[in-house]
Amino acid sequence: MAKKSGGGQKRQRNQQRAMYDELDKYPVMPPHAFARIVRDKRTLNIIYQIIEPPLNKKEQEWRDELLDIFIRSLTADIEEIDADPTAYLRTAMDKVIKAYGLKINKKSKSKLFYYLRRDLVGYGKMDVLMNDANVEDVSLDGTNVPIFAYHRKFESVETTCVWETDHELESYVIKLAQRCGKHISVA
């Protein structure tokens, strides 16, 4: 008899309830991205949890493949992209899926588009924080420590967003500076 999927998610929710009191939960970019504000029962710290759709192994493979294709081979008119980057990305993703003969169901396609938009057009792993109207400011002290956010209702809160490596953080800062049309200097 095969195990039903979803048992792991239910177990994870039960563990969350045992460790945290949920103070608030709201959509940031529905139907995929949510913010959950919890209080750690042990430390009493308030934590801003970024909730994004989980990808199964096949979806992770598709995401990696699509990102690789976009980065490697996509050519486009900059004016076309600038006019509506999200619409351009959706059309381009559909073309790539068709051209490569990928058999992706509607639900997986929606999740994949969310991650492609987040990583190519949005702010990457910080996209939820940057698009949350309740977050007024973010601060970070380096790698392997949580980013802190200033939330309108809960004030200074630890988040579940962490940069694991210096390279990952440096790449993100450079990307952000380029988007803002700024130059980074070592001072």
N, C-alpha and C positions, 0 to 999 in steps of 0.2 A: 504494500500500500504506500503510495507516494505521500510525502508530507505536503501539507497545504502551505503555499507561500503566504506571507503576511504575518506569520507567527512571530518572526523576528521583530517586526514593527510593533506588534502588540506588546511584546516583552519590553521593548525599548520605551514605549509610552508608560508602562507600569513602573519601570525604573525611574523615569523622569518624574512621575508623580511622587515617588518615594523620596527623591532627593530635593525636589523643588516645589514651591508654591507658585502657581501661575498668577501673576498680577494683571497681565494684559496680553492680548493677542489681537493682531489686526493685519489686514492685507496691505502690502506695500506695492506689489506689482502682480495683482491677481491674474490668472489663477495659480501662479507658480511661486511667488515670493511673499513671505510673511515675516513679521517681527513678533517674537514672543518675549515678553519681559517676565522674568522669574526671580524669586528670592531663593537662594541656596539655604536649605534648612539647617545645614551644619555651620556655615560661616556667616549667614545672614546677609551676604553680599547680594546686590541686585545685578542680574546679568541679562544682557540683550542678546537673545538667540536669533540667529539668522536661519530661517526655515526655507529651504529650497527643495525642489523635487529630487528624490534619489534616482540615480541612473543604475540600471542593472548592467551586468558585464557587457552584453551586446550593445546597449545604448552608449556605454563608455567607449567602446570600440568605434561605433559610428561617429560619435562626437570627435574623437581623436582623428579619424579619417577625414571628416568634413573640415575640421580646422586645418589639417595638413594641406588638403586640396586648396582651400581658400588662400592660405599663406603662400603656397608654392606657385599656383597657376592662375589665380583670378586676375584678370585685367579688366579695367573699367575706366570710364570717363569720370574724372574727379567731380565734375559738376553734377553728373547723374547721382553719384553717391551723396554728395553734399546736400542735394535737394531733399532727399528723404532716405537716410542711411538704413533705417529699419525696413522700409519697403524694398529697397534695393537688395538687402541681405536676404529677405524672404524669397524674392524672385530668384536670386542667385542660388540659394539653397535648393529650391525646387528643381532648378535646371541641373544642378550637380547630382542630386538624387536620381533624376531620370537618366542622365547621361551615363552614370555608373551602374545603373540597374539595381540600385539598393531597394530592397523590399522593406519599407518602414511603415508601420501602422500609424494612424492619426495621432494617438496619444503619445507615442514615442517621438513622432515628428514635432509635436508641440513642445515637448521637453527639450529636444535637441535645439530647436529654434531659440528657446529661452536662453540656453547656455551659449549658443553662438552669438546672439545679440548681446548678452551680458559681457562676453569676453572680447568681442571684436568692436562693438559700437558703444557699449556701456563702460562701467568702471571695474570690470572683473569681479573678483571676490568681494570687493567693497560696494558693489552696485546697489545692494539693498540699503545699506547705510546712506549712500549718497542720494538715493531716491526717496528716502523716508522723510516726509514733511515734519515729523516730530524730532528729527535729529538736527540739531543746530550746529554742531561742531564735532570733529573727530580729532583724536590725538594718538600718537604712537611713540613709544620709546625705543623701538628697534625690533629685532627679530626674536621669535620664540616668546613673545609676551603679547597678551591680548591688546587689541586696539580699544581705546576708551571713546565713548560717545557722550555728548551732552544732549540729553533727552529733555524735551519740553516739560514732561510730566514727572520724570524720575531723576532728573538732573544727571550727574556724572555716573555712568554705568560702564562696567566691563562688558565687552562683546565676545562673541565666539569667533571673531575674525582674527587670525594670527598669520603673520608672514613667517614662514619656516626658515628661509635662507636669506643671506645678504643679497645674493644674486637676484632672487625673486623680488625682493623689495626694491633694489636698485632699478631693475627693469620696469617695475611699476611706476616709480618716481619719474623716470625718463619718459615713459609713455604719457603720463599725466602732464608733464611739462610741455611736451610736444603738442598735446591737444590744446593747451592754453596759449601756445605760441611763445613760450618762454624758454630761456636758456638756463641750464644749471651749471654753476661754477663751483669749484671746490675752494672754499674760503676758510 
